[in-house]
Amino acid sequence: MARGTKLFQAPGSPLIQGRSRTARPWWQPYLVSVALGLLWPIASSVPLLYADATMEFEGVGELFLTAAALWFDGVAIIVPSVLVGAAIGVAVAGGWGMRYRWTAGTVGAIGAWYAALVLIGVFA
């Protein structure tokens, strides 16, 4: 018996079916991708704020509060782009048969956020 496949039988069915133990429902890698995609703008803005010579921070806490305030200012752009990008990334990864679909979903979420920023910069 293969160790990677869990066999099951539906009630009343004579067929024995198999399901891979590594296969996860679509929403699990999607949630991980969305969470990482939503954290990325804060994580990427902290070093930029710290390197900015015009701003002075009294501590790390104030730095993170400023980054969070910037995140809340752009939440109308961040959330829809991350949701769509993560869905596309997870779907493409599932189609390609990738083992860790959350990585492609996270790349899609972050890429969609950057694409939204570029489109806003071009058309604004």
C-alpha positions as a Markdown table, in Angstrom:
| # | Residue | x | y | z |
|---|---|---|---|---|
| 1 | Met | 0.0 | 0.0 | 0.0 |
| 2 | Ala | 1.3 | 3.4 | -0.9 |
| 3 | Arg | 2.0 | 5.6 | 2.2 |
| 4 | Gly | 1.1 | 8.8 | 0.4 |
| 5 | Thr | -2.5 | 7.8 | -0.4 |
| 6 | Lys | -5.4 | 7.4 | 1.9 |
| 7 | Leu | -8.0 | 5.0 | 0.7 |
| 8 | Phe | -11.7 | 5.5 | 1.5 |
| 9 | Gln | -15.0 | 4.1 | 0.4 |
| 10 | Ala | -18.2 | 6.2 | 0.1 |
| 11 | Pro | -21.2 | 4.9 | 2.0 |
| 12 | Gly | -23.1 | 2.4 | -0.2 |
| 13 | Ser | -20.5 | 2.5 | -3.0 |
| 14 | Pro | -18.6 | -0.6 | -4.1 |
| 15 | Leu | -15.7 | 1.6 | -5.3 |
| 16 | Ile | -12.6 | 2.2 | -3.3 |
| 17 | Gln | -11.1 | 5.6 | -4.0 |
| 18 | Gly | -7.8 | 7.2 | -3.1 |
| 19 | Arg | -7.0 | 10.7 | -2.1 |
| 20 | Ser | -3.4 | 12.0 | -1.7 |
| 21 | Arg | -2.5 | 13.0 | 1.8 |
| 22 | Thr | -0.5 | 15.9 | 0.5 |
| 23 | Ala | -3.5 | 17.3 | -1.4 |
| 24 | Arg | -5.1 | 20.1 | 0.6 |
| 25 | Pro | -8.4 | 21.9 | 0.1 |
| 26 | Trp | -8.1 | 25.0 | -2.1 |
| 27 | Trp | -8.8 | 27.4 | 0.7 |
| 28 | Gln | -5.9 | 26.4 | 2.9 |
| 29 | Pro | -3.1 | 27.7 | 0.7 |
| 30 | Tyr | -5.3 | 30.6 | -0.3 |
| 31 | Leu | -5.6 | 31.8 | 3.3 |
| 32 | Val | -1.9 | 31.5 | 3.8 |
| 33 | Ser | -1.2 | 33.4 | 0.6 |
| 34 | Val | -3.7 | 36.2 | 1.5 |
| 35 | Ala | -2.2 | 36.5 | 5.0 |
| 36 | Leu | 1.3 | 36.8 | 3.7 |
| 37 | Gly | 0.2 | 39.1 | 0.9 |
| 38 | Leu | -1.4 | 41.4 | 3.4 |
| 39 | Leu | 1.6 | 41.4 | 5.7 |
| 40 | Trp | 4.0 | 42.2 | 2.9 |
| 41 | Pro | 3.2 | 45.9 | 2.5 |
| 42 | Ile | 4.0 | 46.5 | 6.2 |
| 43 | Ala | 7.2 | 44.3 | 6.0 |
| 44 | Ser | 8.4 | 46.1 | 2.9 |
| 45 | Ser | 7.7 | 49.6 | 4.2 |
| 46 | Val | 9.5 | 49.3 | 7.5 |
| 47 | Pro | 13.0 | 49.3 | 6.0 |
| 48 | Leu | 12.0 | 52.2 | 3.7 |
| 49 | Leu | 10.7 | 54.2 | 6.5 |
| 50 | Tyr | 13.8 | 53.5 | 8.6 |
| 51 | Ala | 16.1 | 54.6 | 5.8 |
| 52 | Asp | 14.2 | 57.8 | 5.2 |
| 53 | Ala | 16.4 | 60.6 | 6.4 |
| 54 | Thr | 13.6 | 63.1 | 6.8 |
| 55 | Met | 11.7 | 61.0 | 9.5 |
| 56 | Glu | 13.0 | 60.3 | 12.9 |
| 57 | Phe | 11.6 | 57.6 | 15.1 |
| 58 | Glu | 11.9 | 57.3 | 18.9 |
| 59 | Gly | 11.8 | 53.5 | 18.8 |
| 60 | Val | 10.9 | 50.4 | 16.8 |
| 61 | Gly | 7.3 | 50.6 | 18.0 |
| 62 | Glu | 6.7 | 54.0 | 16.5 |
| 63 | Leu | 8.3 | 52.8 | 13.2 |
| 64 | Phe | 5.8 | 49.9 | 13.1 |
| 65 | Leu | 2.9 | 52.2 | 14.0 |
| 66 | Thr | 3.8 | 54.5 | 11.1 |
| 67 | Ala | 4.0 | 51.5 | 8.7 |
| 68 | Ala | 0.6 | 50.3 | 10.0 |
| 69 | Ala | -0.9 | 53.7 | 9.5 |
| 70 | Leu | 0.4 | 53.7 | 5.9 |
| 71 | Trp | -1.1 | 50.2 | 5.4 |
| 72 | Phe | -4.5 | 51.4 | 6.7 |
| 73 | Asp | -4.4 | 54.4 | 4.3 |
| 74 | Gly | -4.0 | 52.0 | 1.3 |
| 75 | Val | -6.3 | 49.2 | 2.5 |
| 76 | Ala | -8.7 | 50.0 | -0.3 |
| 77 | Ile | -6.0 | 49.1 | -2.8 |
| 78 | Ile | -4.2 | 46.4 | -0.9 |
| 79 | Val | -7.0 | 44.0 | 0.0 |
| 80 | Pro | -8.7 | 43.6 | -3.4 |
| 81 | Ser | -5.4 | 43.2 | -5.3 |
| 82 | Val | -4.1 | 40.7 | -2.8 |
| 83 | Leu | -7.3 | 38.6 | -2.9 |
| 84 | Val | -7.3 | 38.5 | -6.7 |
| 85 | Gly | -3.6 | 37.8 | -7.0 |
| 86 | Ala | -3.6 | 35.0 | -4.4 |
| 87 | Ala | -6.6 | 33.3 | -6.1 |
| 88 | Ile | -4.8 | 33.5 | -9.5 |
| 89 | Gly | -1.5 | 32.2 | -8.0 |
| 90 | Val | -3.1 | 29.3 | -6.1 |
| 91 | Ala | -5.2 | 28.3 | -9.2 |
| 92 | Val | -2.1 | 28.4 | -11.5 |
| 93 | Ala | -0.1 | 26.4 | -8.9 |
| 94 | Gly | -2.9 | 23.8 | -8.7 |
| 95 | Gly | -3.0 | 23.5 | -12.5 |
| 96 | Trp | 0.8 | 23.0 | -12.6 |
| 97 | Gly | 0.7 | 20.5 | -9.8 |
| 98 | Met | 2.9 | 22.4 | -7.4 |
| 99 | Arg | 3.3 | 20.8 | -4.0 |
| 100 | Tyr | 3.3 | 24.1 | -2.1 |
| 101 | Arg | 0.6 | 26.2 | -3.7 |
| 102 | Trp | 0.8 | 28.9 | -1.1 |
| 103 | Thr | 4.2 | 30.0 | -2.5 |
| 104 | Ala | 2.7 | 30.7 | -5.9 |
| 105 | Gly | -0.3 | 32.3 | -4.3 |
| 106 | Thr | 1.9 | 34.6 | -2.2 |
| 107 | Val | 3.9 | 35.6 | -5.2 |
| 108 | Gly | 0.7 | 36.3 | -7.1 |
| 109 | Ala | -0.7 | 38.3 | -4.2 |
| 110 | Ile | 2.4 | 40.5 | -3.9 |
| 111 | Gly | 2.7 | 40.8 | -7.6 |
| 112 | Ala | -0.9 | 42.0 | -7.9 |
| 113 | Trp | -0.3 | 44.5 | -5.2 |
| 114 | Tyr | 2.7 | 45.9 | -7.0 |
| 115 | Ala | 0.8 | 45.9 | -10.3 |
| 116 | Ala | -2.0 | 47.9 | -8.6 |
| 117 | Leu | 0.5 | 50.4 | -7.4 |
| 118 | Val | 2.0 | 50.8 | -10.8 |
| 119 | Leu | -1.5 | 51.2 | -12.4 |
| 120 | Ile | -2.4 | 53.8 | -9.9 |
| 121 | Gly | 0.9 | 55.7 | -10.4 |
| 122 | Val | 0.4 | 55.7 | -14.2 |
| 123 | Phe | -3.3 | 56.7 | -14.3 |
| 124 | Ala | -3.4 | 59.0 | -11.3 |
